[in-house]
Amino acid sequence: MKFKDKPERYFLQITFEHMIVQYEDLIWCTKHDEDINNAIAQVKQERLLKLMQSDDGRLANDDLSRYVSEFRQHNNWRINNSLFGVDAI
């Protein structure tokens, strides 16, 4: 292959050069796997701490609790009102 203003090179040469760079990155990742996992765990812990310290988490929990409570009340009302005795017929 010949590109404009560049010396002629073989296609396999170009392909292998790109593959070598990608595999070097892969090798680096495997060598530093523990460090990467530790960094990911630290970021997750920091995010969880920020969420716990913010009011957004409490508001979402309060909304969920209120929703569940209202659902239970409605469900109990529906059950109580849908049941009827034989005398009612």
PyMOL commands that set and color helices and strands:
alter all, ss='L'
color gray80, all
select helices_A, chain A and resi 11-31+33-53+55-82+86-88
alter helices_A, ss='H'
color red, helices_A
deselect
rebuild
show_as cartoon
